[in-house]
């Protein structure tokens, strides 16, 4: 989910360390995986506001930002697991023995007949084995009742789903049974959901913010209206000409608890379930970014902006982004090596095609209002 974890070790972390002192709040307008917001919240004495169009992103960030102490995870897990296991045992789905085309077809037939298991019906036999999908349904249905335990538990489940999905780097398309792909499907479907969820819950429970913050679903340009002069704003806008909701719809469905009606080989939800952004439209990306930067500058806040240095499929490029920034800010720039997801930019065939991620360079722009 993005390249920001590696960038934190490759220039961005140092820039945040020099820029954060004196800021009243850190605002991440395109939170994504939550990596940057969580980094700042756990290292610096300032509240963090993270926003994103997608609910799964807000859950991942909120699991850390909205707590100032560790979560007693063992009691939480024991109660949660017992409730989920009772649901799982009602169904007893067939376990994975060997990945063949017929076995996958049988898994899909069984899963699509489970009307009471919304996520299994949508994704079983596609992204997850029936065993995995049933566990995900059971754990999602029996989450702890109240935050922060509920948010941390859901974030753990989202991380586990991302690790278990039989797909090439994101969830736009599941791997299809074929001689070259079957070993990868078997590896993904062999991962044990309850064990991984317990591990992720334990790990996440120990990570918390120095100052309590907020995570919310919001359009970046609307959230920018609430920026204060003392804020340090992080801007990491989309670079793909395809809506990001296509690539993360499985995680979004788990965050919401249902996929609704799905269709196609990617098991995509209907359009009303997929958030849309002007930043992923060639006709809208440049205007949206110009408006956003204008709002941040008008509110008197400093900002850090990251974007690929090359031309991107949404019509933006490093050169365009740099020039838009210079209209509103004094700009200091740095170029760093990074890796980017192809995000559907090429047809990836496991074992015989381009990697799902490729090396590139990224601009980091430090912006000060004129």
PyMOL commands that set and color helices and strands:
alter all, ss='L'
color gray80, all
select helices_A, chain A and resi 4-8+12-20+35-43+55-65+73-91+101-112+118-123+130-141+149-164+182-189+193-205+220-226+244-246+249-256+271-273+278-280+285-298+318-328
alter helices_A, ss='H'
color red, helices_A
select strands_A, chain A and resi 25-28+47-52+214-217+231-235+262-263+268-269+302-308+329-341+357-369
alter strands_A, ss='S'
color yellow, strands_A
deselect
rebuild
show_as cartoon
